[in-house]
Amino acid sequence: MRPVVAFLLTLTVFVALSAIAAKAPDKIVFETKMGNVTFNHKAHVDRAGGKCETCHDKLFPQSRKPINFKQGMHKPAEKAQKSCGACHHPGGKAFETKGNCKKCHVRK
């Protein structure tokens, strides 16, 4: 019986550590020629009431792989209401990109 308990304890610890390791970063920085964009993931999760499915996977892949949206941002994303443009478009839940460059792009 003890080997079973030891196995279950080991499995529980492994699952718990995997969950901690899989935690998304609070902020993600995208380097751009117009100034870096810092995406505050924690703030967006809080606004979504902790519901990851609000954005994942329909708008963004849930992955640690680099995200490259350079060709599909701003007008194309707003028009298609994809990626950031799903909320950030005229009349959307959040500010539109037009005229609000400095809200996302920060030059040092």
N, C-alpha and C positions, 0 to 999 in steps of 0.2 A: 504493500500500500504506500509506503514512503516514496518509492520511485515515482509513482503517479502524482503525489503531492508536489514533489520537487519539480517534475516536468510542468505541471500546471502553474506553479509559482514562477518558474523560468519563462514560460509562455506569456504570463500576465505582465511580467517586467518588460519583456521584449516588445509587446504590443504597446505598453505605456510609453516606452522610450521612442518607439517609432512614431507615435502620435505627437510627441513633443518635437521630434526632429522634423516632422512634416509641417509644423506650424508655419504659416505664411509670414513673411517679413512685414513689419509695421509700415515701412516705406520702401519704395522702389525708385531708383534714379535712372532716368533715360537720358543719355547724352545726345544733345542736338546742336546743330550749328547756330540756332537761334537762342541758345541758352538751355541749360539742363532743366528737365522736367522731373520734379519729385512727386511721385504718386503716393499719396497718403492712404495706404491700404486700410489701416486701422480705422481711420475716419469714415471711409466708405463702408466698411463692414458695420460700423456702429450705426450709420444712417440707414443701412439695409436691415437693421434689427437682428444682425448676426446671421442672416440667411444667405449663405454662400451661393445658393442657387439663383439668387437675383442676377448675378453676373456669370457664374460658372455653370456650365460650359457653353451656354448659348452666346455669350459675348466674348469671353476670354477662355483659353484653355487653362485648366488647373494643372500647372506644370512648373517645374523649376527651370525649364529651358528658356533661353532668351526670347523675349517677345520683340518682333520687328514690325511695327505698324507704320513706319515712315511713309510708305506709299499710299496708305489708305486712311490717313488722318485728315482732320479738319473737314473741308467741304464733302469729300466722298463719304466719310464716316457719318457726318450729320445727315446727308441725303439718304443714306441707306439705314440710318439709325443702328449702326453697328459699332462695336468697341466703345470708345468714350462717347461717340456721337449718339449712342442710345439714350443718354440722359442730357448730354451737352449739345443741344441743338435749339434753334429758335422755338420758343414755346415749350421746351422740355422741362424736366424736373430740376435741371441745373443750368447754370449760365451757359450761353452759347459761346463758341470760340471767337467769332467775329468781334474785334475790338477789345478782347480780353486776353491778349497774348501774355501780358505780364502776370496774370493769375497763375499760369503754369510754367512759362519760360522765365528762368532767372539767370541772368548773366552775372558773372563774378567780376 
